[in-house]
Amino acid sequence: MKPQALTILSFLMATNAVWADPPEPGEKSRKFATQDKAAQLVQGYYQKAAIGLSDEDLDRFFTAHKRERHNKLVRRLATITGQNEDIEQRRVLDVERLNAQCETLSLQGGHTSGSATRMAKLIYSVSNQCVDYPPRIQRTIVLSYSSDFGQWQIHRVRNSVVQE
């Protein structure tokens, strides 16, 4: 092609790109924020919890809302016990570690919703190997996709006893 034809073709392609519709804001989250990836994050969280969580892990795995609820629990425990918040934080994380070592989660179902703000709701059956006769527990984990972190984050965890 002649240089003049290449220049015109390049100009037309650039003009077309400018006039093209911008991508939908939720397109990226719909592509990367699948139910499978949400379940992988939950599995990764419980694997990490079984070893031990750090403050940085909580920032990565929890939404700001969930982290604030966690921090309120630690502050309340520190007030009740009269201990330093760092000590109570370690105790809460130790309990989480022990629970993660004893529990086995089995994904029962779930769904994702939303486009720009992507949410997932996963339902697990929880069995506990560390107690003789535990009640059957169903755990619902609600996640929110964080475009800042490029991954799911845990927003809320709710346990309920399954009535038989």
Secondary structure, 3 states (H helix, E strand, C coil): CCHHHHHHHHHHHHHHHHHCCCCCCCHHHHHHCCHHHHHHHHHHHHHHHHHCCCHHHHHHHECHHHHHHHHHHHHHHHHHHCCCHHHHHHHHHHHHHHHHHHEEEEEEEEEEECCCCCEEEEEEEEEECCCCCCCCEEEEEEEEEECCCCEEEEEEEEEEECCC
